[in-house]
Amino acid sequence: MREFPKRSEYQREIDKANEHPLNKAAAMALDKTTWTGKSSELEALTLAMWAIEEDLFKIPDQVWQTVCLLSGPRYKAAMHVLTHNTDGGEVDLMEDAADPSDPESLAWAILNHLMSYYLAANPPISNK
C-alpha cells in the first residue's frame, strides 16, 4: 500500500490536537468502552461516534452527519466547534459532563453540544 506524505503530516497534526484536555479525556473514556482500535481522528469525535454506534442516545440524523463532517480533514474547524459556541465564546465540555471520566457522560456532553451548535446554526423555519 502506498504511503502518502501528507497523511503522516496530517496524522501528526491530529496527534497534536489530541493533546487538548477534551481529547485526552475522551481517549481515557474510550479506554473504558468496548471500542477497540487506534483512532486517526480527534478522540472527542471518536467517542461521539462510539456512542452513536452503540445506540446509547436518540439523536437526530443531522447530529450524526455533523460528527461525520467534523471527522474529515478539517480538524482545526472541528476543534473550534468542539471548544466554542456559535457566538465564538469558549465552552468546556468536560464541565458539561456529569462525570467526564464516564464514557457515556462525556459522549452525551459532546453530542448535546453538537446538537446545540447545529440548532443555533440552522434555526427551524417559522410558519408565520
GIKAMO-V502149 format. One line per field, one symbol per residue. phi: phi as a letter, one per 30 degrees, with the letter a starting at -180 (. if undefined). psi: psi as a letter, one per 40 degrees, with the letter a starting at -180 (. if undefined). A space follows every 10 residues. Layout:
BEGIN
phi = ???
psi = ???
END
This chain:
BEGIN
phi = .dccedddde ddddeddddd eddddddddd dccddbjcdc bdddddddde ddddhdbdbd eddedddddd dddcdddddd ddcbcddjdd bbddddddbd ddeddddddd dddddddddd dbddddcd
psi = hhhhdddddd dddddddeei dddddddddd deaehiihie ahdddddddd dddefdihii dddddddddd eaefdddddd deeiieeeii igddddhdge ehdddddddd dddddddddd dgiihif.
END
